[in-house]
C-alpha cells in the first residue's frame, strides 16, 4: 500500500483524525517561518498520545544536525524530513533516525534529464527521497503541484533505488490520479487537507486517505 503522511500537525485533534483515517505518518514542522510551525513542547504533548504504530516525522529546514537530533530525542520522533538544502550534503545529516530528503521537483527533474542526478546510495538511514513543488524561497505547503508528466520517468527510475514520496499540491480530488499515474512509494500532504494553514479539515483528511486506498485497490 502507498505510504500516507499528513503533515503540519499543530494540535492533538488533527493528529488523531489523521491516525483514525488510516494515515501511516504524521508530520510536525519545526521551522519558524512556516504557518504550521510547532514548538518542541507542543509536539511532545501530542506525540505522547499517539499510537506507536504511527510514524512521527519532524520537518526541518537547514537546521544544524545536533539541533535536529536534540529535538528528535526530546519529542519522540521516529523519523526526520530535511526540507532545506540538506540534500546537497547528505553525509553531514547522517543522524541516527530514518531520514527523508526533500528535493525541489523542477530542479531535480531537470538534473535527471541532463544525467546530472545524484543518489543517496551510501546514506545509512535513508527512508526515502521526497519530490516537492517547493523552491528555495517557498520551502513547502504552497498548495501547488509540479509537472507530474515530466516526473514520471524520474519516479520510475529513482524508485528502483530509493522509496520516492510525492508532495506538493496534492488534494483529495487529485491524489488518486497522481498515485495511479506515478506509482510512488508514498504521498505527503499538508495544505490540501486544511481548513486554514495549521488547522486540518477532518473530512478532507478522510477523503484524502480514502482516495489513496482506492488507487491502491485499482492497482492491485
C-alpha positions, 0 to 999 in steps of 0.5 A, spaced: 500 500 500 502 507 498 505 510 504 500 516 507 503 522 511 499 528 513 503 533 515 503 540 519 500 537 525 499 543 530 494 540 535 492 533 538 485 533 534 488 533 527 493 528 529 488 523 531 483 524 525 489 523 521 491 516 525 483 514 525 483 515 517 488 510 516 494 515 515 501 511 516 505 518 518 504 524 521 508 530 520 510 536 525 514 542 522 519 545 526 521 551 522 519 558 524 517 561 518 512 556 516 504 557 518 504 550 521 510 551 525 510 547 532 514 548 538 518 542 541 513 542 547 507 542 543 509 536 539 511 532 545 504 533 548 501 530 542 506 525 540 505 522 547 498 520 545 499 517 539 499 510 537 506 507 536 504 504 530 504 511 527 510 514 524 512 521 527 516 525 522 519 532 524 520 537 518 526 541 518 529 546 514 537 547 514 537 546 521 544 544 524 544 536 525 545 536 533 539 541 533 535 536 529 537 530 533 536 534 540 529 535 538 528 528 535 530 525 542 526 530 546 519 529 542 519 522 540 520 522 533 521 516 529 523 519 523 526 526 520 524 530 513 530 535 511 526 540 507 532 545 506 538 544 502 540 538 506 540 534 500 546 537 497 550 534 503 547 528 505 553 525 509 553 531 514 545 529 516 547 522 517 543 522 524 541 516 527 533 516 525 530 514 518 531 520 514 527 523 508 530 528 503 526 533 500 528 535 493 525 541 489 521 537 483 523 542 477 530 542 479 531 535 480 527 533 474 531 537 470 538 534 473 535 527 471 534 529 464 541 532 463 544 525 467 546 530 472 542 526 478 545 524 484 543 518 489 543 517 496 546 510 495 551 510 501 546 514 506 545 509 512 538 511 514 535 513 508 527 512 508 526 515 502 527 521 497 521 526 497 519 530 490 516 537 492 513 543 488 517 547 493 523 552 491 528 555 495 524 561 497 517 557 498 520 551 502 513 547 502 505 547 503 504 552 497 498 548 495 501 547 488 503 541 484 509 540 479 509 537 472 507 530 474 508 528 466 515 530 466 516 526 473 514 520 471 520 517 468 524 520 474 519 516 479 520 510 475 527 510 475 529 513 482 524 508 485 528 502 483 533 505 488 530 509 493 522 509 496 520 516 492 514 520 496 510 525 492 508 532 495 506 538 493 499 540 491 496 534 492 488 534 494 483 529 495 480 530 488 487 529 485 491 524 489 488 518 486 490 520 479 497 522 481 498 515 485 495 511 479 499 515 474 506 515 478 506 509 482 510 512 488 512 509 494 508 514 498 504 521 498 505 527 503 500 532 504 499 538 508 495 544 505 490 540 501 487 537 507 486 544 511 481 548 513 486 554 514 494 553 514 495 549 521 488 547 522 486 540 518 479 539 515 477 532 518 473 530 512 478 532 507 483 528 511 478 522 510 477 523 503 484 524 502 486 517 505 480 514 502 482 516 495 489 513 496 486 506 498 482 506 492 488 507 487 491 502 491 485 497 490 485 499 482 492 497 482 492 491 485 
